[in-house]
Amino acid sequence: VNAVAPGLTMTAMYDTLPQSRIDAMETMTYSGRGASPREIAEVVAWLGTESPSYINGTCHDVNNGFHR
């Protein structure tokens, strides 16, 4: 199984967070922002193609360096 573990993503749940929490989390990413849902979906779509034919049993952390 290949898994995708998204980090901070700008969804409806993101919109419910206090601005102070959003600011703190965004400083922990290299780009200084959360991911768009499309950016996460692009990773999922890529995993569904034939391109990663030799990738298996991995977890793809799509988090822009968030776990520093």
N, C-alpha and C positions, 0 to 999 in steps of 0.2 A: 504494500500500500504506500502510495505517496500522499503526503498530507500537506496542507497549506495552513500555516499559523500566522494569520494577519496581526499586525500590531495596531497602533492607533489608526482608526479608519473613520472618516467623516460620514457617519450614518445618523439615523434618527437618535440612537442612543448617545452618540457623541454630542448631539445638540442639547441633551439634558444635563451635561456636566457643567459644574460651575466654571466660569471663565478662568479663575485662578488655577484650577486643575488642568484645564486645556493648555494654558500658558506653560505650566510646569512640564507637562508631558511633551509639548512641542519642542521645548528646549533640549529634550533628550533624543531628538532625531537629527540626522545630518542635514536634512533640508529645512528643518524648522517648521514642519507642518505634518498633519496627518495624511494618510493615503486617501485617494478617492476610491470609491467602490470599484470603479473601472480598472484602476491599477491592480487591485487584488484579483479581479475577474480575469485580467490578462494572464496572470500566472496560472490560474486554474485552466484557462483555455489552452495555454502552452503545454501543460501537462497532458492534455487530452489529444495532442497531436502526435505524429510519429517522430518528431524531432528528438524528444528525450528517450529514445528507445533503450538506452543502457542505464537509465536512472530508475532505481526501484528501492522501495523501503526507506524513503527519506522524508524528512519534515522540512519544508521550505519556509523559513522564517521571513515573512515579507513585512519587515518592520523598520527599514531605513536606519538600522543601527540602534534601535531603541533600547536594547538591553546592555548598555554600556555600564 
